[in-house]
Amino acid sequence: MQNTLSKLITIEELKLGMFVLEVKSNNQFIKIKTKGLVKSERIIKQLKEQGVTGVIIRDDNTKNNTQESKIIEAPEIESTSLNSTTNTSQTTNKPVLRKISVAEEFHQSCKIYDNATHTIKTIFNDISADQKINITAINELANDITDSIIRNEYAISILTRIRDKDTYQWEHAINSAILMCGFSLFIGMKKETATQIAIGALLHDVGVAKLPKAVLNKKEKLTTNEQRLVEKHVLWGHQICSSDGLSNKITTDMLVNHHERLDGSGYPRGLKDSKLSKLARITAIVDVYDAMTANKHYKKGEQPINALRYLISKNELFDRSLVQQFIKYIGVHPVGSLVKLSNETLAIVTEGNRNDPLNPTAIAFYNTKLDKNITSKKHILDEEALTISTAARPEDYQINIGKVIREIIA
């Protein structure tokens, strides 16, 4: 693997200005999309966070190679298991989102999600008080979400299934950002684009901060005037973001068009099929999915499978091809879901299985026959005789799902 012009060093020895050829993680060599100089401490930090233990650097005195104008992109690492006798030319270029285990990333994901809750709540409160959006905080949060998904696509997504009616408005913004970002990466968008989409998702409903809580939390059907007031949140959100310098094409498209529908029945402009971008169609799908599965003051959230059935049944409203791709991405039983297994235990789905969607990985923690907690146990369902019997609701078993998730996965 090495030659006279290369040298293997530890990640701790990696310094600015070194030219990286390959990186090593435990027993894996990882092929990087862009070879080049390390021009930022951030790159070294990201490599460490992704479990890189060593790097192969170029060990010559050549200074004028055109490759050196490129910068190593740590988040775009692609992993291929290699043994010591395998030639690196056999590596694959297929993108792989998951780089470390769910357990390894979960603690960091919890920190990011908790920070996101504080950040978005503060932004909504600032908007209500006619103050400006903290652009720096939004950018940092979007970068953190994207990096977490790249390290492990499931860890932070698990937290989107913890629903609380009292925190719906900022919870919806955060969850939409996680789902939009992850789905964007899944369908092949670049990291930089996915991060911008995460920003747009975090801001897509900021206009709601201007609505009266009495209208937002009303249990009865809204009057015509109240519905018109709710629809104004799109215009208000656009005005807020534009005045605060957040008016790039991605954010504007997501904010203005997430309530438009293919048949022209949406708002605010009643745009139809050909007038709606792919991004607007994706945003509409994710926005409806997360809203339907959320607990609100006036309504309990739907089970994910019911929300997915609704989306796939409404060809006139939502892009069928994109809905099918979204279902493939998120799975029949999305990570973080509570399910009942065939052995009468309750489990949390922790990893999807796109080859066999009905048999993901789950951690069992509760025996429904004995009505008590059990020692948590991980089940890779496609390797065992166990199956998922049904989706379950935490309230039916008096289970604090947020507490359980954080305890059994961490």
Order of alpha helices (4+ residues) and beta strands (2+ residues): beta-beta-beta-beta-alpha-beta-beta-alpha-alpha-alpha-alpha-alpha-alpha-alpha-alpha-alpha-alpha-alpha-alpha-beta-beta-beta-beta-beta-alpha
